[in-house]
């Protein structure tokens, strides 16, 4: 008298649910990745211009030139520029809305400063 074991494996319904979850995660990734790329491009730009200027006006001008090349979404007027000791500290903060579908979206708050390095 042996025990009969049922088949083991993924049912069709389980496979469909798993596929749905994977597609949703991939869609979310494709929507969010450009926002993070924009943020890291802007962060790289402020780190580069922090070493180039000695006044706020020079830094804004350098940032404006660099952002035209790198297609940065942060405007020079959005930069917070302060002086700490001999060093100029540049920062920015903004909120990005990423629409997902219909009337659903995600807000992401980005902030960076050359002090954070």
C-alpha positions as CSV (number, residue, x, y, z in Angstrom):
1,X,0.0,0.0,0.0
2,X,2.0,2.9,-1.3
3,X,1.0,6.5,-1.0
4,X,0.3,8.1,-4.3
5,X,1.9,11.5,-4.6
6,X,0.1,14.2,-6.6
7,X,2.0,16.0,-9.4
8,X,4.2,18.7,-8.2
9,X,4.9,21.9,-10.2
10,X,3.4,25.2,-11.1
11,X,-0.2,25.2,-12.2
12,X,-1.3,27.3,-15.2
13,X,-3.0,29.8,-12.8
14,X,0.2,30.1,-10.7
15,X,2.2,30.7,-13.9
16,X,-0.2,33.4,-15.1
17,X,0.0,35.1,-11.7
18,X,3.8,34.9,-11.6
19,X,3.9,36.3,-15.2
20,X,1.6,39.1,-14.3
21,X,3.8,40.1,-11.3
22,X,7.0,40.0,-13.4
23,X,5.4,42.2,-16.1
24,X,4.2,44.7,-13.5
25,X,7.7,44.9,-11.9
26,X,9.3,45.3,-15.3
27,X,6.8,48.1,-16.2
28,X,7.6,49.8,-12.9
29,X,11.3,49.5,-13.6
30,X,11.0,50.9,-17.1
31,X,9.0,53.9,-15.8
32,X,11.3,54.7,-12.8
33,X,14.7,54.1,-14.3
34,X,14.7,57.4,-16.4
35,X,13.8,59.5,-13.3
36,X,16.8,58.0,-11.5
37,X,19.1,58.5,-14.5
38,X,18.1,62.2,-14.6
39,X,18.8,62.5,-10.9
40,X,22.3,60.9,-11.1
41,X,23.1,63.1,-14.2
42,X,22.2,66.3,-12.3
43,X,24.2,65.0,-9.2
44,X,27.2,64.4,-11.4
45,X,26.9,67.9,-12.9
46,X,26.9,69.7,-9.5
47,X,29.9,67.7,-8.4
48,X,31.7,68.7,-11.6
49,X,30.9,72.4,-11.4
50,X,31.6,72.6,-7.7
51,X,35.3,72.6,-8.6
52,X,35.0,75.1,-11.5
53,X,33.6,78.3,-10.0
54,X,34.3,80.5,-7.1
55,X,31.1,82.6,-7.1
56,X,27.5,81.6,-7.2
57,X,27.1,83.3,-10.6
58,X,30.0,81.4,-12.1
59,X,28.7,78.1,-10.7
60,X,25.2,78.7,-12.1
61,X,26.7,79.6,-15.5
62,X,28.9,76.4,-15.5
63,X,26.0,74.3,-14.5
64,X,23.8,75.9,-17.2
65,X,26.4,75.0,-19.9
66,X,26.9,71.5,-18.6
67,X,23.1,70.9,-18.2
68,X,22.6,71.9,-21.9
69,X,25.0,69.2,-22.9
70,X,23.9,66.5,-20.5
71,X,20.2,67.4,-20.8
72,X,19.8,67.9,-17.1
73,X,16.2,68.7,-15.9
74,X,17.4,70.8,-12.9
75,X,17.5,74.6,-13.8
76,X,20.4,76.7,-12.6
77,X,18.0,78.8,-10.6
78,X,17.0,75.7,-8.7
79,X,20.5,75.3,-7.2
80,X,21.1,76.2,-3.6
81,X,24.7,77.6,-3.4
82,X,26.3,78.3,-0.1
83,X,29.9,78.8,1.1
84,X,31.2,76.7,3.9
85,X,34.8,77.7,4.8
86,X,36.7,77.9,1.5
87,X,34.4,75.5,-0.2
88,X,31.2,76.2,-2.3
89,X,28.4,73.8,-1.5
90,X,25.9,73.2,-4.2
91,X,22.6,71.4,-3.7
92,X,19.2,70.9,-5.3
93,X,15.9,69.2,-4.4
94,X,12.9,68.4,-6.5
95,X,9.9,66.1,-6.7
96,X,9.3,64.0,-9.8
97,X,5.9,62.5,-10.7
98,X,6.1,59.3,-12.6
99,X,2.7,58.4,-14.1
100,X,2.1,54.6,-14.1
101,X,-1.3,54.0,-15.7
102,X,-4.6,55.7,-15.8
103,X,-4.7,58.1,-12.8
104,X,-2.1,56.3,-10.8
105,X,1.4,57.6,-10.4
106,X,4.4,57.7,-8.0
107,X,6.0,60.8,-6.5
108,X,9.8,60.6,-5.9
109,X,11.6,63.2,-3.9
110,X,15.2,63.7,-5.0
111,X,17.8,65.8,-3.2
112,X,21.6,66.0,-3.6
113,X,24.4,68.1,-2.3
114,X,28.1,68.3,-2.9
115,X,28.4,68.1,0.9
116,X,27.0,64.5,0.7
117,X,30.0,63.0,-1.1
